[in-house]
Amino acid sequence: MRYLMITLSLLTFLSCTQGQARAESFAIENLGDGIYVHHGLHLDIDDGYHGDICNASFIVGSKGVAVIDTGGSFKIGAQLREAIRKVTPLPVLYVINTHVHPDHIYGNAAFLPSSPNEAKPEFVGHEKLANTMELRKEQYAKLNAKLLGDDAKASELVKPTMSVKINQVTSTHLDIGGRTLTLTAHPVAHTNTDLSVMDSKTHTLFTGDLLFIERTPVLEGDIKGFINEIEQLKSSHATQVVPGHGYATKDWLTALNNEQRYLKILLTDIRASIKKGESMESAMNTAAMAEKDKWLLFEIANRRNVNTIYPALEWE
């Protein structure tokens, strides 16, 4: 039940007040030097969730392609795969998932071989991703069936065939020809399966949901760990950053500072509410209100963050 609540929380917060319409085509932004990003639509779950709400990216090397997150359904993954074919005939060598949330992983199935002669890419994720996928398999399948209808039928869960271990000294390196991707598995933060990717050629950092831009950050993992991982990311040598949700930016340090500020205020306010003996419901109405006008989707996401964080902080 908790995992289902977490998933609903993830999807519910992704509403948008900007009135962005669903595009007929699967739009890809070319960031230059072989970096491409599809920006998911900002739709509230009540407006119709189509599995297309996160950033899905790919990097083209001289040997082949690495995909970073695949969307929330087979249909979105297939559109991403077709977009890659329009850019390059090179094979997809790696499919990388930045964490376990369903809007980032259910397009994986579209990258399975369509014929016996086609090579299977390596599916790559955090060392805890495969087990976490298995634990949530039933809940996620029910949620997908409810929200996606027919689009959920082919959206099987494809687990990683290559895992990246948490290690502060070394990282996993993937060679796709003319560029190396450095994959870092993070301690518990946004989730317990967070993974970031750095491209050596362009110094583009793909953060997954360790970074939210414009819309309220959400978490199901550990707020103190999240704050710490943001601090670690600040020492990156990135020239630009692709977040899990929101547009790529070269002003990524400001974006990280904004996110960290919100989380610190949220942590401080919830601790103060607990110390004063206020209920969780009361804290939902007061915590981090200083940030209300700085983020999209604040009313929904902030309340759910309090719901996640308050019980854990009671045991500090």
C-alpha positions in Angstrom: 0.0 0.0 0.0 2.8 2.4 0.8 4.4 1.8 -2.6 1.1 2.5 -4.3 0.8 5.7 -2.3 4.3 6.7 -3.3 3.6 6.1 -7.0 0.3 8.0 -6.9 2.2 10.8 -5.2 4.8 10.9 -8.0 2.2 11.1 -10.7 -0.3 13.4 -9.0 2.3 16.2 -8.5 3.0 16.4 -12.2 0.3 18.8 -13.1 0.9 22.0 -15.0 -0.7 25.5 -14.9 1.0 26.5 -18.2 -1.6 25.0 -20.5 0.9 23.0 -22.5 -1.0 21.0 -25.2 -0.1 17.4 -26.2 2.0 17.5 -29.3 1.1 15.4 -32.3 4.7 14.5 -32.8 7.3 13.2 -30.4 9.4 16.3 -30.1 13.2 16.0 -29.6 15.5 18.9 -28.6 19.0 18.7 -30.0 21.4 20.2 -27.4 24.3 19.7 -29.8 27.3 17.3 -30.0 25.1 14.2 -30.0 22.9 15.1 -27.0 19.1 14.8 -27.5 16.2 15.3 -25.0 12.5 14.7 -25.2 10.7 16.7 -22.6 7.7 15.0 -21.1 4.4 16.9 -21.0 3.3 18.5 -17.7 -0.1 16.9 -17.2 -2.1 16.3 -14.0 -3.2 12.8 -13.5 -6.8 13.9 -13.7 -6.2 15.5 -17.1 -5.1 12.2 -18.5 -1.8 10.5 -17.8 -0.2 9.2 -21.0 3.1 8.0 -19.6 4.9 10.9 -21.1 5.8 13.2 -18.2 9.6 12.8 -17.6 12.6 13.7 -19.7 13.9 10.9 -21.9 17.3 11.5 -23.4 19.8 9.8 -25.7 23.5 10.3 -26.5 25.0 9.3 -29.8 28.6 8.0 -30.0 30.6 6.6 -32.9 29.8 3.0 -31.8 26.2 3.4 -30.8 23.6 5.1 -28.6 22.9 5.3 -24.9 19.4 6.0 -23.8 18.7 7.7 -20.4 15.1 7.0 -19.2 12.5 5.7 -21.5 9.1 7.1 -20.4 6.2 5.6 -18.7 4.8 3.1 -21.3 5.8 0.9 -24.2 4.1 3.4 -26.5 6.4 6.3 -25.3 9.5 4.0 -25.5 8.6 3.1 -29.1 8.3 6.7 -30.0 11.6 7.4 -28.4 13.2 4.5 -30.3 11.8 5.8 -33.6 13.1 9.2 -32.9 16.6 7.7 -32.4 16.3 5.9 -35.7 15.6 9.2 -37.4 18.8 10.6 -36.0 21.2 7.7 -36.4 21.3 4.1 -37.8 23.7 3.1 -35.0 22.4 0.5 -32.5 21.2 1.3 -29.0 24.0 -0.2 -26.8 22.7 0.9 -23.4 19.4 1.7 -21.8 20.0 3.5 -18.5 17.3 4.2 -15.9 18.0 7.0 -13.4 15.6 5.5 -10.8 12.6 3.3 -10.2 9.6 5.5 -10.7 7.3 4.2 -13.4 7.3 7.3 -15.6 11.0 6.7 -16.2 11.2 2.9 -16.8 8.2 1.5 -18.6 9.4 2.4 -22.0 12.3 -0.1 -21.5 10.3 -2.9 -23.2 10.4 -1.0 -26.5 14.2 -1.5 -26.7 14.1 -5.3 -26.4 15.1 -7.0 -29.7 12.3 -7.1 -32.3 14.0 -10.0 -34.1 16.3 -12.9 -33.3 19.1 -11.2 -35.3 18.9 -8.0 -33.3 21.4 -7.4 -30.5 20.0 -6.8 -27.1 21.2 -3.6 -25.4 22.5 -3.6 -21.8 19.9 -2.3 -19.4 21.7 -0.3 -16.7 20.6 0.9 -13.3 21.4 1.4 -9.6 22.4 -1.8 -7.7 19.1 -1.7 -5.9 17.0 -1.1 -8.9 16.2 -4.7 -9.9 15.0 -5.7 -6.5 13.0 -2.5 -6.0 11.4 -3.1 -9.4 10.4 -6.6 -8.3 9.0 -5.3 -5.0 6.8 -2.8 -6.8 5.9 -4.9 -9.8 2.3 -5.7 -8.8 1.5 -2.2 -7.5 3.0 -0.5 -10.6 1.1 -2.9 -13.0 -2.2 -2.1 -11.3 -1.5 1.6 -11.5 -0.5 1.5 -15.1 -3.6 -0.5 -16.0 -5.8 2.1 -14.3 -4.1 5.1 -15.8 -2.9 3.9 -19.2 -5.6 1.5 -20.3 -4.6 -0.3 -23.5 -1.2 1.4 -23.5 -0.3 -0.5 -20.4 -0.6 -3.9 -22.0 2.8 -4.1 -23.6 4.5 -2.1 -20.9 6.4 -4.9 -19.2 8.9 -4.3 -16.5 12.5 -4.8 -17.9 15.1 -5.0 -15.1 18.7 -4.0 -15.4 21.2 -6.5 -16.8 24.1 -4.3 -15.5 24.1 -2.7 -12.1 26.0 0.3 -10.8 27.2 0.0 -7.2 27.4 2.8 -4.7 31.1 3.6 -4.3 32.6 7.0 -3.4 35.9 6.1 -5.1 35.0 4.6 -8.4 32.1 4.9 -10.9 31.0 2.8 -13.8 32.2 3.9 -17.3 30.5 3.1 -20.6 32.2 3.6 -23.9 29.9 4.4 -26.8 32.7 5.6 -29.1 34.4 8.9 -28.9 32.8 9.6 -25.5 32.6 7.9 -22.2 29.6 8.0 -19.9 30.3 8.0 -16.1 27.5 6.5 -14.1 27.2 7.2 -10.4 24.9 5.4 -8.0 23.8 7.6 -5.1 22.8 6.8 -1.5 19.2 7.1 -0.6 17.9 10.6 -1.6 14.9 11.1 -4.0 14.6 7.3 -4.0 16.8 4.4 -3.0 17.8 3.8 -6.6 19.1 7.2 -7.8 21.6 7.2 -10.6 23.3 10.2 -12.5 25.2 10.2 -15.8 28.0 12.4 -17.0 29.0 12.6 -20.7 32.8 13.2 -21.1 32.5 14.9 -24.5 30.1 17.7 -23.6 30.2 17.6 -19.8 26.4 17.2 -19.7 25.1 15.8 -16.5 21.9 13.9 -16.4 20.6 14.0 -12.9 17.3 12.1 -13.1 15.0 13.3 -10.3 17.9 14.4 -8.1 17.0 17.8 -9.8 13.6 19.3 -10.4 13.5 22.6 -12.2 10.5 25.0 -11.8 8.2 22.4 -10.3 8.2 21.4 -6.6 10.8 18.7 -5.8 9.3 15.5 -4.5 10.8 12.6 -2.6 10.0 9.2 -1.3 13.5 8.5 0.0 15.4 10.5 2.7 15.2 14.3 2.8 18.6 14.6 4.6 20.2 12.3 2.0 18.6 14.3 -0.8 20.0 17.6 0.6 23.4 15.9 0.9 23.4 14.6 -2.6 22.5 18.0 -4.0 25.5 19.3 -2.2 27.7 16.7 -3.8 26.3 17.5 -7.2 27.4 21.1 -6.8 31.0 20.1 -7.1 30.4 18.7 -10.6 32.3 20.0 -13.6 29.2 20.0 -15.7 28.7 22.7 -18.4 25.0 21.9 -18.7 22.5 19.7 -16.8 19.4 17.7 -17.9 17.1 17.3 -15.0 14.5 14.6 -14.5 11.7 17.1 -15.1 12.1 20.5 -16.6 14.3 22.0 -19.3 18.1 21.6 -19.6 20.1 24.4 -18.2 23.6 25.9 -18.1 22.7 27.7 -14.9 22.5 24.4 -13.1 24.1 25.6 -9.9 21.3 28.1 -9.3 18.8 25.3 -10.0 20.5 23.0 -7.4 20.6 25.8 -4.9 16.9 26.5 -5.4 16.0 22.9 -4.9 18.2 22.6 -1.8 16.8 25.7 -0.3 13.3 24.4 -0.5 14.2 21.0 1.0 16.1 22.7 3.9 13.2 24.9 4.7 10.8 22.0 4.5 13.0 20.0 6.9 13.3 22.8 9.3 9.6 23.6 9.4 8.6 20.0 9.9 11.0 19.5 12.7 9.6 22.7 14.3 6.0 21.4 14.0 7.0 18.0 15.6 8.8 19.8 18.4 5.6 21.9 19.1 3.5 18.8 19.1 1.6 19.8 15.9 -0.1 17.1 13.9 1.0 16.0 10.5 -2.2 17.5 9.0 -1.3 20.8 10.6 2.2 20.7 9.2 0.8 20.0 5.7 -0.8 23.5 5.9 2.2 25.4 7.2 5.5 23.7 6.3 7.7 25.5 3.7 4.9 28.1 3.0 7.7 30.6 2.3 8.4 28.7 -0.9 4.8 28.6 -2.1 5.1 31.2 -4.9 8.5 29.9 -6.1 7.4 26.5 -7.5 4.8 25.0 -9.7 2.4 22.4 -8.3 3.3 23.4 -4.7 -0.1 22.7 -3.1 -0.1 19.1 -4.2 3.6 18.2 -4.0 4.4 19.9 -0.7 1.6 18.3 1.2 2.6 14.9 -0.1 6.2 15.6 0.9 5.1 16.4 4.4 3.2 13.1 4.4 6.3 11.2 3.5 8.8 13.1 5.7 6.9 13.8 8.9 6.6 10.1 10.1 10.4 9.6 9.6 11.4 12.7 11.4 9.2 11.8 14.4 11.8 9.1 15.2 14.9 11.4 15.0 
